Amino acid sequence: MSQSAERVQKFEEDAKALISSSTLKETKVLSEVKRLRTWLTKHQDDAIPAGDQGKLWNCVRSYRSVPNQSEALDSATLSLLEDYLKMPEGKLVNGKSKQTALKMYESSAGGAGSAAGGTSASSAVKERKFLVSDVEEAGGAEVATVVSAKGDDVLEGVPMVSAELAAAIKAKLDSDGECE
C-alpha cells in the first residue's frame, strides 16, 4: 500500500472518530479539515487505488455533512469541498465522486448560479429532506444510507452523530420501514 493510500485510510479513520464521538469537538474538526486540505494540495498528483479514492470522498463528504455547523466550520468544509473539486480526475479523485461533490457544492453554496445571480453563498443554501434507508456498522462506527426525498441523490456511509441517534433510527426503520 502506498503512503498516500495509507494516509487516506488514516484521514477516514480520524473523520469517523471525530464525527461519531458523543461530543463533537469543533476545534479538532477544523484542525483536521485544514490538515486534509493541505494534504490534498501537496499530493494532488499522487495516484491511489479506486477504493481509497472512495474513502477520500467519504471523508470529505462526512465533514461537509456534519449537522448544525458553526459559520467557521461551514466555511472550512465548503473550502475543503472546493479543493476536492479542483483535484485532477484519476489520481486522488474519480469522476463519479467528483460529480456527486459538484452536486453537493451547488446545493450548499449555490455554485456558479449564486455568483451569476449576485446572491451570497449563505442565502443560496437550500434545505433538503433525506430519507434514511439503512443504518449499519462500518469500521466501528454507525453509518447511514440516505436518499433525497425527490429520489435524485443517494449518499452512502454518512456517519451518525451519536449511537443514540443510530439506535432511534434503527428502531424507526424496523417499525415503519423508513425514517425521515
N, C-alpha and C positions, 0 to 999 in steps of 0.2 A: 504494500500500500504506500502510495506517495505521501510526502509530508503534507501536501495540500489537502489530500483526501483525509488524512488523519486530523488535520486542523478543522476541516469542515465537520467531521464527526464530533470533535470537541465543542465547536460552536453550537451544534444541535443539542448536545447533552446539557450544556450550560443554559441554553434557552429554555429547555424543558424544565430544568431545575429552578430557574428564576421565576418562570411564569406559573408553574404549578405549586409553588410554595404557598403556604397558608396566608402569609402576609407579603404582598408584592413590595419589594424594596426598589423604589423608583430610581434612586441614585445608582444602584448596581445595574439596573436595566439600561439606564442611559450610558453608563460606562461600557457595557458590553456592546451596545449598538454602535458606539463610537469606535470600539476596537474592531468590530466586524466591518464597518465602513472603511477603515484604514487598511485592513487586510484585503478587502475586495480590490481596492485601488492598486495596492502593491502586487497582487497576484492575479491580475486580470488576464494575463497571458498564459497562466498555468492551465493544464488540461487535467480534468478529473473524470472518473467514470460516471455514467449516467445516473447510477444510484446515488452517488454523492452529490450530483447536481440537484437531484430531488431533495436531498437532505438540506442543502443550502437554501433552496427555495422555501422549504418548510420552516426553516429558521427565520428567514426574512418575514414570511407571512405570519408566523407566530408573534413576532414583536409588533407588527403592524396591527394585529388583531387583539391586542391587549385591551380589555374593556376599560372605560372611564379614564382615558389617558389625560394627563395634565397637558397644558399647552406645550411645555418643553418636550415632553415625551412624544406627543403627537408630531411636533416639528422634526424631532430626531428620527422617528420611524418613517416619516414621509421622505426625509432626505435619504435614508437607507434604501427605501423603495426606488427612489430616483436613481441612486447609484447602481442598484441592481439592474435597472432598465438600461443603463449606459454600458453595461458589460457586453463584450462581443459574444455572439452566439457560438456554441460548440465547444467552448473551453470550460468555463465555470457555470455557464447558463445554457439551458436548452431552449429551443424556440417555443415549445408548448408552455413552459413555466413563464417565459417572458410575455407571452400573450395574456396569460392569466394575471401577471403582475401589472400589465398595462391596463387591463380592465379594473383592477383594484385601484390603481393610481387615478384613473379617470373618475371613478366613483367617489374617491375620497378627497381628491384635490380639484376635481373639475377638469383636470388635464389641460389640453390645449384650448378647449372650449372656454374655460374661465378666463384665460389670458385674452382671447379674442373678444369675449363679451365684456371684459373690464370688471368682472366681479372678483372679489378676493377668494382665496382658496377656502377660508373658513366659512364663507357664506355659500359656497358651492357644494358643501358636504351634504349628502342626502342620507336620510335614514332608510335602511333596508331591513326587511324581515327575512329571517332564515328559519328553516325547519330543521331540527336535529333528527337525522335518520338513524344514527348509530353512535354508541359510546363504547369504546374498548380500551384495553390497556396496551400501551406500546412503549417499550423501553422504561417501564416502571412508572409511567405517568398516564393518566386518563386523557384520551383524545377523542374528539367527536368528528363525525362526518356530517356536514350541514349542506342543505340545498336551499337556494334562494326561493322565496315564496313564489316567484314567477317561474321557477324551474330552469332559469338560464345560467345558473352558476352553481358548481359543486366544489366545496372545499373539504379536503380530507386532512386528517391529522391536526385539527385545530385543538390546541391544548385547553384543557378545562382549568378554570381559575382555582377551583378547590375540589377536594374529594367529596365534600358535602353536596356541591352542585352536581357533580357527576352522579352521585347516588340518587339525588332527586330526579334528575333527567332520566336515568335508567328506570326508575320506578314508574315515571310517567309514560315512558316508551312501552314498558311491559303492560300497562293498563290500557292505554289509548292507541298505541302503535305509532304515534308521532308526538313531537314536542315542539312548541313554538317558542 
